[in-house]
Amino acid sequence: IVREDIRHTADLYVTRYLGKFTLKIKYKAYINFSNDQYQEYYDYNSWKPSLTTSRTFLKDDKLYVSFTPSFEHKNYHHRIAVETARYDSVYTYKTSINYTLTKLLTLTFSNTYKRVDTNHTSGRYKNITTVMGITADF
């Protein structure tokens, strides 16, 4: 049997502009059901609030900087293989910098730190991701 998931998602956000500053409060919640009956590993619900603060810089607003901390709490439903259900707490901190070169080209840089705490020690980890590139709009 091919594994199939059904995910129900709610995504809400509010954005406030204050001059060159932008504040965005976001809340995402979802529940996932899988047809995997062996371990029921993929059935969970989650909620994730985040806050993004950003600002443009320079006279021509070509430099855009944002910072987004977020927290996600994921509760896995009962699992056959273990006595206690798993839960994860995910902490993420992302910084992004974009510099507009032309109307069509933008230099991009982002750095993301992610830490997962869980009641199952094999699922704990930390990760740092750095991305650099050029974005082309056409």
N, C-alpha and C positions, 0 to 999 in steps of 0.2 A: 504494500500500500504506500502510495506517495503521501508524504506528510502535507497537510493543508492547514492553514491557520485562518481563523476569522477574528479580526480585530475591530473593536468599536472604539472610536477616538473622539474626544472633545478637546478643542483647542480654542482658548479664549485669550485675548490680549487687549491692553489699553496702551495707547501711545500719547505722550504729552511732549509738545515742542516748546522749549523755553529759549528763544533766541537761537544761538548756534548749538545748544544742548538738546538732546533727545533722551527721554526716559521711556522705557517700554517694560511693562509688567506683563508677564505671560504665564499662563497656567495650562498644562496639558495633562489630560487623564486618559487612560485607556485600559481596556480589558482584552485579553487574548485567550482564545479557545483553540485548541489543536485537536486533530483527529488521532494524535499519537496516544494510544491507549496503554502501551506497554509500561511506561514510567510516569505518564502524565507530566512530563518535564516542561512542556511549553505552555501550560495554563497559568496565567498570572494576571494581576491587576497592578496598575502603577499610577502615581501622580507625580508631576514635576513642575514646580514653580521656578521662575527665573526672573531676573531683573537685568535689563541692558541699559547701560549709560553710554552715550556717545556724544561726540562733538566734532564739528568741522573746524579746521584751522586755516590760516593764511588768508590774505585778502580775497582771493578768488575761490575759497572753500575747496581747494583741490585735495587737501589732506583730511582724511576721515579716520577717526580713532574710536574704537568701541571696546567695552569690557562687559562680559556677561558671566556672572556667577550663577550656578543653578544647583538644585538639589533634587534628586529623584529617589523615591521610595518605591520599591517593587516587592510585592507580596506574591510568592508562588503558591498556587493551590496545593492541595495534598499530593504528595508523591509516594508512589508505591514502594520505591527502593529505600526510603528513609522514614524514620518515625516522626520527625519534626519537619514541618514545612519550612522552606528556605525563604529568607527575605534579604534584600540587598538595599544598601544606602549608597547612592552614587553622588559624589561631589565633583563638579566640573567648573573650571575657571578658564574662560577663553578671552584672549586679547587679539583684536584685529586692527590692522592698519592698511588703509587703501590710499593710494596717491594717483590722481587722474593725470595721465600724460596728455591725452587728446580726448576728443569727444568719444572715440571708439576704443581707446586702450587705457587700462588701469593696472598699475603695479599692486600686488596684493601680498600681504604677510599675515599669518595668524599663528598663534601659539596656544595650545590647549593642554591643560593639566587635568587629569581625571583620576579619581581615587574611588575604589569600590570597597566598602566594608560590608561584611555579610556574616551570618551566623554559621556558615560553612567555610572553614579556613581555606579550602582549596580554591574558593572563588574570589579571594582577596587579591587585589593588584593595584598598581599605580602605573600610569601611562602618560607620557609627554609626546605630543604631536606638534611638529612645526611644518607649516606649509608656506612656500613662496612661489609666486608665479605672476603671470600676466593674464588679465581677463580681456577678451575682445568682444565688443558688442557689435552685432551686425544683424 
